[in-house]
Amino acid sequence: MNPTQDRLGRFGVWIAPMTLLHTPMARQREQFARIERLGYGSVWTGEPPATAPIAGRDILTQLAVVLAATERLVAGAGVANIKMRHPRATHSGAATLAETYPDRVILGLGGHGGERPLAELRSYLDAMDAAAARILPEARYPRVLAALGPKTHRLAAERAGGVHPFLQPVEHTRTARDALGPGPLLIPHLALILDTDEVRARGRIRALFGAGGSENAYTANYRRLGYGDADLDGGYSDRLVDAIVAWGDDDAVAARAERHLAAGADHVLLHPLADDLTTAVDQLARLAPR
């Protein structure tokens, strides 16, 4: 176990980049400190795709805000989009954070796509490694990949410190751990809604994630896990919706997070699907590690 992993504990927090974009910095700092007091081990956020109509904040700068506002929390990029910056700039930024805040930074990388996504990601890692040999080589930080399928799991086991899967059911956590073996970090994202009304909860989930239609890396992975046309065509089925997002009362959501740990996760990131940061942290207070 590395020193950064020692800090994580069982549960952390994932916050949507658009939520942070619309949250003033003073309120962000206040809520990050509150998350730390609640006993969570990390705060993560993502980065919109390069083609997104609205850009979010720069993810490395955003992690600096998390780190400066807290004393012990690990700040995680979940994930930094490899199409957004040169690999040398990504390493330089992450290494500068790691030098300033030792053992408190995890860099997640993703956004690879196109005809040869694995080759694109491997090339990016090669360039980062070349930069790391010359720029701040002593500044160490774990590197995890946005990995869904077996080929990316193998790459993560070879070239990174683990994986950070997004919006995946417990079955995927089990599959990922089997593929990675016992050493690499496995840090799944778990979206959640604290609402016991199934119609309202499932409706919100579909509005955010499950409109259906095009095939992509997520639908391909759901098919690998045994979900078929009945679950994916014309919108996500109840079975799939219930598998990828935890909804219900506090105990039901907490139980889902525990299932990910039992399936092999090292650290589970709770992502309340709330309208604003303060409301999200209010919900996290109800689920705080005991």
C-alpha positions as CSV (number, residue, x, y, z in Angstrom):
1,M,0.0,0.0,0.0
2,N,1.4,3.4,-1.0
3,P,1.2,6.5,1.3
4,T,-1.6,8.1,-0.8
5,Q,-3.7,4.9,-0.5
6,D,-3.1,5.0,3.2
7,R,-5.0,8.3,3.4
8,L,-8.0,7.2,1.4
9,G,-10.0,5.1,3.8
10,R,-13.2,3.4,2.5
11,F,-15.2,6.3,1.0
12,G,-14.5,9.5,-0.9
13,V,-16.6,12.0,-2.9
14,W,-17.1,12.7,-6.6
15,I,-18.5,16.0,-7.7
16,A,-19.7,16.8,-11.2
17,P,-17.5,19.4,-13.0
18,M,-20.6,21.5,-14.0
19,T,-21.6,21.7,-10.3
20,L,-18.2,23.2,-9.5
21,L,-18.3,25.5,-12.5
22,H,-21.4,27.1,-11.0
23,T,-20.2,27.2,-7.4
24,P,-18.2,30.3,-6.3
25,M,-14.8,29.6,-4.9
26,A,-15.6,30.8,-1.3
27,R,-18.4,28.3,-1.1
28,Q,-16.3,25.5,-2.7
29,R,-13.6,26.0,0.0
30,E,-16.2,25.9,2.7
31,Q,-17.8,22.7,1.5
32,F,-14.5,20.9,0.8
33,A,-13.5,21.6,4.4
34,R,-16.9,20.3,5.5
35,I,-16.4,17.1,3.5
36,E,-13.1,16.5,5.3
37,R,-14.7,17.0,8.7
38,L,-17.4,14.5,7.8
39,G,-14.6,11.8,7.5
40,Y,-14.4,11.2,3.8
41,G,-10.9,10.5,2.4
42,S,-10.9,12.2,-0.9
43,V,-12.7,14.6,-3.3
44,W,-12.7,13.9,-7.0
45,T,-14.1,15.7,-10.1
46,G,-14.0,15.2,-13.8
47,E,-13.4,17.2,-16.9
48,P,-15.9,17.7,-19.7
49,P,-15.0,16.2,-23.1
50,A,-13.1,18.5,-25.5
51,T,-16.2,18.6,-27.7
52,A,-18.5,19.6,-24.9
53,P,-20.5,22.8,-25.6
54,I,-19.6,24.3,-22.2
55,A,-16.1,23.9,-20.8
56,G,-15.6,23.3,-17.1
57,R,-12.8,24.6,-14.9
58,D,-9.3,23.3,-15.6
59,I,-9.1,20.1,-13.6
60,L,-5.6,20.5,-12.2
61,T,-6.3,24.0,-11.0
62,Q,-9.6,22.7,-9.4
63,L,-7.6,20.0,-7.5
64,A,-5.3,22.7,-6.2
65,V,-8.4,24.4,-4.7
66,V,-9.4,21.2,-3.0
67,L,-5.9,20.7,-1.6
68,A,-5.5,24.3,-0.4
69,A,-8.9,24.2,1.4
70,T,-8.2,21.0,3.4
71,E,-5.5,19.5,5.5
72,R,-5.6,15.7,4.8
73,L,-8.0,15.0,1.9
74,V,-6.7,13.4,-1.3
75,A,-7.6,15.2,-4.5
76,G,-8.4,13.0,-7.5
77,A,-8.8,13.8,-11.2
78,G,-11.6,11.6,-12.3
79,V,-10.6,12.0,-15.0
80,A,-8.3,14.5,-16.8
81,N,-9.1,14.4,-20.5
82,I,-6.0,13.5,-22.5
83,K,-7.4,15.5,-25.4
84,M,-7.4,18.7,-23.4
85,R,-3.6,19.1,-22.8
86,H,-0.2,17.9,-23.9
87,P,1.1,14.9,-21.8
88,R,4.1,17.0,-20.7
89,A,1.8,19.7,-19.3
90,T,-0.4,17.0,-17.6
91,H,2.7,15.5,-15.8
92,S,4.1,18.9,-15.0
93,G,0.8,20.1,-13.4
94,A,0.2,16.9,-11.5
95,A,3.8,16.7,-10.3
96,T,3.7,20.3,-9.1
97,L,0.7,19.5,-7.0
98,A,2.3,16.3,-5.7
99,E,5.4,18.2,-4.7
100,T,3.4,20.9,-2.9
101,Y,1.0,18.4,-1.3
102,P,2.8,15.1,-0.9
103,D,0.8,11.9,-0.9
104,R,-2.5,13.8,-1.6
105,V,-2.9,13.6,-5.4
106,I,-4.2,10.9,-7.7
107,L,-4.2,11.6,-11.4
108,G,-7.0,9.8,-13.4
109,L,-6.6,9.8,-17.2
110,G,-9.3,9.2,-19.8
111,G,-11.1,10.7,-22.8
112,H,-9.3,8.3,-25.2
113,G,-11.5,7.3,-28.2
114,G,-11.5,7.1,-31.9
115,E,-10.5,4.2,-34.0
116,R,-7.5,3.1,-31.7
117,P,-8.3,4.3,-28.2
118,L,-5.9,1.9,-26.5
119,A,-3.0,2.9,-28.7
120,E,-3.9,6.6,-28.1
121,L,-3.8,6.1,-24.3
122,R,-0.6,4.0,-24.4
123,S,1.1,6.7,-26.5
124,Y,0.0,9.4,-24.0
125,L,1.4,7.4,-21.1
126,D,4.7,7.0,-23.0
127,A,5.0,10.7,-23.4
128,M,4.1,11.4,-19.8
129,D,6.8,8.9,-18.7
130,A,9.4,10.6,-20.9
131,A,8.4,14.0,-19.4
132,A,8.6,12.6,-15.8
133,A,12.2,11.5,-16.4
134,R,13.2,15.2,-16.9
135,I,10.6,17.3,-15.0
136,L,10.2,16.9,-11.3
137,P,11.1,13.2,-11.3
138,E,11.0,13.0,-7.5
139,A,7.4,14.2,-7.3
140,R,5.4,11.0,-7.2
141,Y,1.6,10.6,-7.7
142,P,-0.5,7.5,-8.4
143,R,-1.9,7.3,-11.9
144,V,-5.2,5.6,-12.6
145,L,-7.1,5.0,-15.9
146,A,-10.7,5.3,-16.9
147,A,-10.9,1.6,-17.7
148,L,-14.0,-0.4,-18.5
149,G,-12.9,-3.3,-20.7
150,P,-10.3,-6.1,-20.3
151,K,-7.7,-4.5,-22.6
152,T,-7.7,-1.2,-20.7
153,H,-7.6,-3.2,-17.4
154,R,-4.4,-4.9,-18.6
155,L,-2.9,-1.6,-19.7
156,A,-3.7,-0.1,-16.3
157,A,-2.1,-3.1,-14.5
158,E,1.1,-2.7,-16.6
159,R,1.4,1.1,-16.9
160,A,-0.7,2.8,-14.1
161,G,-1.5,2.4,-10.4
162,G,-5.1,1.2,-11.0
163,V,-8.5,2.2,-12.5
164,H,-11.3,4.6,-11.9
165,P,-14.5,3.2,-13.5
166,F,-17.5,5.6,-13.9
167,L,-21.2,4.6,-13.7
168,Q,-20.7,0.9,-13.5
169,P,-22.6,-1.8,-11.6
170,V,-21.1,-4.0,-8.8
171,E,-20.6,-6.8,-11.3
172,H,-18.0,-4.6,-13.0
173,T,-16.1,-4.0,-9.8
174,R,-15.8,-7.7,-9.4
175,T,-14.7,-8.2,-13.0
176,A,-12.2,-5.4,-12.7
177,R,-10.6,-6.7,-9.6
178,D,-10.3,-10.2,-11.2
179,A,-8.5,-8.6,-14.2
180,L,-6.2,-6.3,-12.2
181,G,-5.2,-8.7,-9.5
182,P,-4.7,-7.7,-5.8
183,G,-2.3,-4.8,-6.2
184,P,-3.6,-2.0,-8.3
185,L,-6.1,0.6,-7.0
186,L,-9.7,0.1,-7.9
187,I,-11.7,3.3,-7.2
188,P,-15.3,3.1,-8.6
189,H,-17.7,6.0,-8.9
190,L,-21.1,5.5,-7.4
191,A,-23.9,7.9,-8.3
192,L,-26.7,8.1,-5.8
193,I,-30.1,9.6,-5.2
194,L,-31.6,9.7,-1.7
195,D,-35.2,9.2,-2.7
196,T,-37.4,6.2,-2.0
197,D,-39.9,7.1,-4.8
198,E,-38.9,4.7,-7.6
199,V,-40.7,6.6,-10.3
200,R,-39.1,9.9,-9.4
201,A,-35.6,8.4,-8.8
202,R,-35.5,6.4,-12.0
203,G,-36.8,9.3,-14.0
204,R,-34.0,11.5,-12.8
205,I,-31.4,8.8,-13.5
206,R,-32.7,8.4,-17.1
207,A,-32.8,12.1,-17.6
208,L,-29.1,12.3,-16.6
209,F,-27.6,9.1,-18.0
210,G,-30.0,6.8,-19.7
211,A,-31.7,8.3,-22.6
212,G,-30.6,5.5,-24.9
213,G,-29.8,5.6,-28.5
214,S,-26.2,5.5,-29.6
215,E,-23.8,2.7,-28.8
216,N,-20.7,3.8,-27.0
217,A,-18.0,2.5,-24.6
218,Y,-20.5,2.4,-21.7
219,T,-23.2,0.4,-23.5
220,A,-20.5,-1.9,-24.9
221,N,-19.4,-2.6,-21.4
222,Y,-22.9,-3.1,-20.1
223,R,-23.4,-5.7,-22.8
224,R,-20.2,-7.5,-21.7
225,L,-21.7,-7.6,-18.2
226,G,-24.8,-9.4,-19.5
227,Y,-27.2,-6.5,-20.2
228,G,-28.9,-6.9,-23.6
229,D,-31.1,-5.1,-26.1
230,A,-34.1,-5.1,-23.7
231,D,-31.9,-3.1,-21.2
232,L,-30.4,-0.7,-23.7
233,D,-32.7,0.0,-26.6
234,G,-35.1,2.9,-26.3
235,G,-33.7,4.0,-22.9
236,Y,-32.1,2.1,-20.0
237,S,-34.3,-0.5,-18.4
238,D,-35.2,-0.5,-14.7
239,R,-32.8,-3.3,-14.2
240,L,-29.9,-1.3,-15.6
241,V,-30.9,1.9,-14.0
242,D,-31.0,0.2,-10.6
243,A,-27.6,-1.4,-11.2
244,I,-25.6,1.7,-12.1
245,V,-27.1,4.2,-9.7
246,A,-27.9,3.6,-6.0
247,W,-31.3,5.1,-4.9
248,G,-33.5,4.7,-1.9
249,D,-33.1,5.6,1.7
250,D,-29.8,6.1,3.5
251,D,-29.4,2.4,4.4
252,A,-30.1,1.2,0.9
253,V,-27.5,3.5,-0.6
254,A,-24.9,2.7,2.1
255,A,-25.4,-1.0,1.4
256,R,-24.7,-0.5,-2.3
257,A,-21.4,1.2,-1.5
258,E,-20.5,-1.7,0.8
259,R,-21.2,-4.1,-2.0
260,H,-18.6,-2.4,-4.2
261,L,-16.1,-2.8,-1.4
262,A,-17.0,-6.5,-0.9
263,A,-16.5,-7.0,-4.7
264,G,-12.9,-5.7,-4.5
265,A,-13.0,-1.9,-4.5
266,D,-10.3,-0.2,-2.5
267,H,-12.2,3.1,-2.2
268,V,-15.7,4.1,-3.3
269,L,-16.6,7.6,-4.5
270,L,-20.1,8.7,-3.6
271,H,-21.7,11.1,-6.1
272,P,-25.0,12.6,-4.9
273,L,-27.0,13.7,-7.9
274,A,-28.0,17.0,-6.3
275,D,-28.8,20.3,-7.8
276,D,-25.9,22.2,-6.1
277,L,-22.8,21.6,-4.0
278,T,-24.2,22.5,-0.7
279,T,-27.2,20.1,-1.1
280,A,-24.8,17.4,-2.2
281,V,-22.7,17.8,0.9
282,D,-25.9,17.8,3.0
283,Q,-26.7,14.4,1.6
284,L,-23.1,13.2,2.1
285,A,-23.5,14.1,5.8
286,R,-26.3,11.5,6.0
287,L,-24.0,8.9,4.6
288,A,-20.8,9.9,6.3
289,P,-18.4,7.1,7.3
290,R,-19.1,5.8,10.7
